[in-house]
Amino acid sequence: MHTYDAALAQVVIGHVQHRLALDPVPLGGPGDPVELDAALKEAIGARPSAADQVIRLYADHIEPTVISCDSPRFLSFIPGAPTKAAALFDMVLAASSLHGVSWLEASGAVAAENQVLRLLADLAGMPGQAGGCFVSGGSAGNLSGLVVARDTARTASGDRIANPRIAVSSQAHSSISSTLRIIGVEALVVPVEDHRLTADALRAALAADPHPETVVAVVATAGTTNAGIIDDLSGIAEVAREQGLWFHVDAAYGGGALFSAELRSKFAGIEQADSVVMDPHKWMYTPFDCGALLYRNPALAAAVHTQDAGYLDCLHTEAPQEWNPSDYAYHLTRRPRGLPLWFSLAVNGTDAYRDAVDATRRTALQAAELVRAAEHLELLREPDLSVVLLRRTGWSHDDYYAWSKELLERQIAFVTPTVWEGETVARLAFLHPDITLGAVHEILATMAEPRG
């Protein structure tokens, strides 16, 4: 199994070349469980199977039943559309079986990842000592960052705070509530104004709370998943300084917008964060799974996350240049998942990323104009980033879901409904720079078709 097989390599690489050359990428759709069970029934047995037969099984039965996030017509959730360079280098990463735990084992990979982290920190305006690591995504980043917030909080006398709490809004990502449950921290839920966390609301919530001294951190969102809304980052940062709170910014979706000069001003205040999460597998066009976690003061994170074991002592020396990614999140074993982004940035240049972000932003604004101009459609709010929320006059919950199913069956687009202010509505999330206005016209035109 560990001997190089040229024929096996050619079969796999041949399929990869075929896949990368597809233009457009087919959307795909859910498979039938009975058909899949039948197709896969004999796939794994005691004896080997010919590689070309197995890859054909994959190509005929598995790949078509996975909806392609890299299709320009994937407009649900937060899409992912890796550049060709990033996708190819992900193959190199896997084929090389690179380890990314420590400087000792992977100094070159860590240095390249840190080069990208430095770029992201500079885009955010964070200080020169900022640093961190790549994790699997925003959920892992939020968990790791807020563990540091919890464990570094102290009373005036230097004691750990008993029963700490963290201030959040109702619009925070679902991973935030999961994180608080996992780490045993209660939430101080701050009311939002137009779905946005503000400094005034945070101040008022702290002033009205009987035990504000137990609140150790605040979480702000820079691009909510549902609507792309950016909280009052600069105002929240000011309150955090006043109250001595850890300031955590979840920019998993919105962080890619920092490449855009046009959008950067919307993120004013992010430079004051104590920890920031961005997901390159979203608006930075990197393969899954890749999240970037940055700390204003990485030493605080290392004091919390560094794992202590006899067999790990060799990783920790006094050499200042040695940087162990395992010291900055809850993980130990990890692959250097930041390298495909590093390769793509080096191959394509940062201007290409700026242009891609600006292109999807323009498409979102143009889509909003099309919605506004249609008599049967209603734009629910101006897009802050690249998410468009709209209502179809007269439609019910069932209408939206039937429409979504038909769109996918007809291979027009993958658009899933969402809930906005208690009502089921349509949501278009634009991240792929190759989505055309013609495709948007086609999608919206189906909403004029009679239902039933």
N, C-alpha and C positions, 0 to 999 in steps of 0.2 A: 504493500500500500504506500510505502514511502519512497519508492523508486520512480524516477521521472519517466513518464509515459508520454512520448511525443504525440501519439495518436489521440490520447485522452485530452492533452492540452489543446490540440487543434480543434477537436470537437467543441470544447467549451469556448475557446477564443473565437471560433467561427460563429457561434451563437451570439457572443457578445458583440462582435462586429455587425452582425445582422441587426441586433437590437438597437445599437447606437445609430445605425444608419436610417432607422425608420423616421419618416417625416411625412405626415405627422405621426406621433406615437398614438397607437390605438387606446381608447379609453379602457376597454375591458369592462367587466361587470361581475356580479356575484355568480358563483357556480351553484349547480344543483347538488345537494349533498349525496344523493343516491348515485348520481353519475360519477362524482368524485371518488366515492368509496369504491365503486366498481373499477374505475380507471387505476386507482392506486393499490388495489388489493394485493397484487402480486409484485409490487415494486421492490420490496425488501425481502430477501430470502437468504438461505444459508449459502447459496452459490452466487458467484458474481454475474452481473449482467453487462451486456455490451454498452459502452458509453453512449454511442449514437442512439441506441434505443431509449436509454434513460433520458437523454437530453430531448429526444422527440416527445417522450411522455410529459416532460416539463413544459415544452413549448406548446403542446396541443391541449393540455388539461390544467396545468397549474398557472402559467403566466397569463392566459386569457381571463382567468377568474380573479385576478388581482387588479383592482382599479389603478391605473397608472397616474401617480401623483405628478409625474413630469409631463403630462399632457397639458397643453395650453388651455384645454377645456375642463380641467379639474379646478373647480371654483368653490369647493367645499372646505370646511374646517380652515386650516392654514396650509395651503399646498406646499409641496417641495419640488423643486425643479433643478437638480444639480447640473452644473455645466458639464460638457463632455470631458473637459480636462479633469474635473474633480471626480467624475464617475470612473474614468480610466485609472486615475491614481489610487482610487479605493481598491481596485484590483491589485495594484502593486503592493499596497499595504497588506492586503490579505495574503497574497502569494509569498511575501517576505516574512510573514508571521512575526511582525515587529511587536515588541513589548514596550509599553510606555509608562511603566511604574516609576522609574528612577533615573537620575543622571548616570549612575553607574552602568545601568543596562542599556540606556537609550539616549546618550548625551546629544547626538546629532538630531534625533527626532524631537527631543525636548527643546533644543535650541530653536529649531524651526517653528515648533508650536508657539514658543514664547515670542518669536518674531511677530506672529499673527496676533497674539494676545496684546502685544505692545501697540500694534496698529489699531486694534479695537479700543484699547484704553485711550489712545490719542484721539480717535474719533469722538469718544465720549468726553474728552477733556479732563480725564483723570490724571493725577500727578505721576511723576516719573517712577516712583517706587511701586505703583500699582502692578498687580500681577495675580495669577491664579492658575487655572488649568481648564482643560476641556473635559466635559462630562457627557453623559448620554443625552441630555436634553434639559429643558427648562424645569421639569419636575425635580430632577436630581440636583440641579443648580439651586433651586429655591430651598430644597431641604438642607443642602450643605451650608448655604449662606446663612440661613436662619438658625441653624445649630450654633454657628459662631456667634450670632447676635445674642442668643440665649446664654451661652456659656461665658461670654466676656462681660456681661452686665454685672455691675457691682453697686452696692450701697455706698454712701459717703464714707463709711468706715472700712470699705474694702471687702465686705462680706458678699457672698452670693445672694442674689435676690430670691426670696422664697416665693413660689407660685408666680413666676413671671408671666406677663401677657404681652401680646403683640397687636398693635393697631392695624386693622385692615379695612378695606371697603367691601361692600357686597358685590362689587364688580371684579374683585381679584380673581385670578385664575383658580380653577378647581384644585390645582396642586397645592395652593397655599393652605386651604382648609385641611387637606390631607396631611400636609407637613406638620401643621400645628397639632393635629391629633397624634401623629407619630411621635413627636418630640415632647408631648405632654404639656403644651402651652395653650392657655385659653386665648381667645380672640376678643379684642375690644373692637366691635364692629362700628365703624364710623359712617353716618349717613352720607350719601352722595348728593351732589347737585348736578342735575342733568347727566347722571351716570358717571360723574367725575369726582374723584377725591380731591378736596381742596384744603388749603392751609386753615381757612376759617373754620371749616367743619371739624378738622382735627383738633384745633385749639379748643373749640367749644366742647367736644367730647371729652377731652382731658380735664377741662375745667369742671365739667359736671360729674366726673367720675369720683367716687369716694376714695379710691386708692390709686391715684395716678402714678405714684412712685413705683408701682409694680409693672407698669408698662415700660418695656425695655427696647422696643423697636417699632418701626412703622414700615409697612410695605406699600409702595406706590407702583402703579402699572404704566408702562410706556408703550401703549398699544394693546388695548384689551382684545381678547380673542374674538369676541362676538361683534364688536363694532369698530375696533381700531382706535379707541379713545385714549388720549394721553392725559394722565393726571397732572395736577398742579405741582410739578416737580420742584420748581424753585421755591415755592411757598412752603411745601412740605419739608424741604431741606432746611429752611429757616426755623421751622418749628422743631425739627429734630435737633438742631444745634442748641436751641433755647432750652429744650427739655432733657438734653443728654441722651437722645434715642439713637439707636442704630438705624441708619437709613438704607433700606434695601429696595432696589428698583428691579422689577420684573420687566425686562425689555425683550423677552423671548421672541415675540413676533416683530415688534417695532424697531429693534436694534439695527436691522439692516438699513433702515431709513437714514441712519447717521452718515451713510455714504453720500447722501444728497444735500447739496448746499441749500436747496430750496426748502427742505424739510428739517434741517438741523435746528433751526430756531424753536421748533415745537418742543424740543427736548431740553430746553434751558433748565438747568438745575441738576441734570443727571451727573454732571461732573463732580457734584458734592456727595455722591452716594458712597456708602461704606462697602456695599457689595452690589454688583450688577450681573444680571443673567441675560445673555443673548443666545439665540438659537441660529447658528449658521445654516442648519438644515431647513430653515425657512427662507428668509429674504436675503440670504447670502449664498444661495445656490450650491449647497454642499450635500452630499449623500447623508441619509439617515445613518447613524444617530450621532448628532454632533451639537453639543451645547457649550457655550463659553461662559465661564464663571470668573469674574474679576473682583478683587478686593482692593480697597484703598490702602489698607495696611496688611499685606499678606502674612506678616509675622503673627498676627492675631489668629488667623485661620490655621496656620501651622501648629500653633500651641494647642488648638482644639482637635485637629484632625490627624496629626502625626501618630501613626500606630507604633506601639512599643512591643517588641518581641526580640528575643535573642538573635534570631536569624535575620532580623532587619537592622541590627546595629551597624552593619557594614554600609548601609545606605546613608547614614547620617554622620557627616564629618564637619569639620570647621571651615571647609573651603566655601567661600561666599558665592562662587559661581555655580555651585552644584544646586540644582533645582529639582526637587522630586514632586511630580504632579500628584503622587499619592498623599502628599501632606496637606492638600488644599481642598479635599472633598471627602465624602465618607467612603470612597472606593479604595481598593488596593490594586488588584489586577485590572489593567485597562490596556486598550490598544491606543496608539497615538492618533486618535480620530481627528485631530486638527490638521494632519498632513494633507489630505485631499484639498482642504481650503487653502493651505499654504501653496500647494502646487498650482491651483487654479488662479490664485491671485498673482503668482509669479508669471504664469503663462499669459494671462489676459490683461493684467494691469488693473489698478484700482479705478481708473476712469471708466472701464467697461462695467464695473459694478455700479458706479454712479449712474451711468446711462441706463442700465437695466432697471434700477429702482425708479428713476425718473419716468421711464417708459410705462411701468405699471401704474404709477401714480397718475399719469395723464389718462391712461385707459379708464381708471376708476372715476376720474372727474368727468370724462366723456360719457361713461355709462350713466352717471348721475344725471347728466343733461338729457340723455335719451329717456330716462325714467320720468324726469320732470315734464318732458314734452308730450308724454303719452297720456291720453285722457283716462285710461283704465288703470293707470299705475300711480303710485304715490311714493315719493322719496321720503323716507322717515327721518333722515338727518344728513347733513352735509358730511361726506367722508373726511375724517381726519387724516387717514393714511390711504389704504387701498381696499377697504371693505365698504360695500354698498348694501344698505338695507332698504327694502322696498315692500310695499303692500300692493296686492292685486285687489281692486275694489270688488267686493261681493264674494270673495273666496273664503272658504272655511279651512280648518285644520286639514281635513281630508283632501280638499282640493290641492293644497300645496304638496302633500305627500304623493298624491297621484300624479301630479305634474312632474315632480322630481323623478319618480320611477319611469315615466314615459320618456323624459329627456335622456336618461341613461340607456333605456332600451333602444331608442332611436340613435344612440351614439352622438347626440348633439352636444351634451355636456353632462358633467356630474355636479349637480347643484342640490345641496340638502337644505331644507328649511331650518329655521331657528325660532326661538321664542324671544320676543322683544316686548317688554312691558306687559307680560302676561298673554300676549297674542302671537299665534304662529304667523310668521312672515317669511319672505324670501331673502336670501343672503348670498351675495356674490363676493368672493375673496380673490382679488387679483394679485398674483405674485409672478406669474410666468411672463417675461417680457415679450413673448411671441403671440400672446393672445391678441386677436385683431378686433377692430371695431365691428367688422362684418360679422364675426362670431357672436359678439354681444347683441347686435341687431337680431340675429337668428334666434338666440335664446329668448330675448324679450318678446319677439313676435309670437312665440308659442304661448305666451301668456294672454294673447288676444284670442286664441282659439277657443271655441265653445267647449265647456266641460260636459262630460256625460255622454 
